Amino acid sequence: MKLASQIKPISYLKAHAAEIVRNLGDLREPLIITQNGEAKVVVQDIKSYEQTQETMALLKILALGNRQIEENKIQPAADVIKNIRDRQG
């Protein structure tokens, strides 16, 4: 993704807010807003935001799982299933 075309000053955001909102959903690319020549915020459509949040959650779960493996805090699946069945029964 080339972000160079997606960098705009805050004055552009103020002048074209409705157009930006319409285009964000179509383009599915973030818009970087600058203030005094410095990147300040990222604006993106809600679907992309939700997808990013879901991806981050999955990555956290994977990192936790990897850490548990490294710390040898694991059990065979058969043992876990047996424990669950024993508690239910």
Secondary structure, 3 states (H helix, E strand, C coil): CCCHHHEEEHHHHHHCHHHHHHHHHHHCCCEEEEECCEEEEEECCHHHHHHHHHHHHHHHHHHHHHHHHHCCCCCCHHHHHHHHHHHHC
